[in-house]
Amino acid sequence: MPIDTIALEKAIKRAIPVTHLEIEDQSSGCGENYAIVLVSEAFQGKTTLARHRMINELLKDQIAQMHAFSQKTYTPKQYEDLQANQSK
């Protein structure tokens, strides 16, 4: 059964505080390939690997139904810096 963006968004927002969230269905609407950009204070002090493991555990039921899942995780400060560098 395909996963939809609303289900992913609800699962994430129920579990951690979200500052910014982008969910992109990269499978032409069939719900089998998602990429997310997630910004949260919950990532403060965690390595990228620890962040990804946290999200993989949080979404394990949904990810099990997907063909592919990619994520970019940032603290609010990291995301702010990234946005500033991209606008230069």
Buried (B, 14 or more C-beta within 10 A) or exposed (E): EEBBBEBBBEBBEEBBEBBEBEBEBEBEEEBBBBBBBBBBEBBEEBEEEEBBEBBEEBBEEBBEEBEEBEBBBBBBEEBBEBEEEEEE
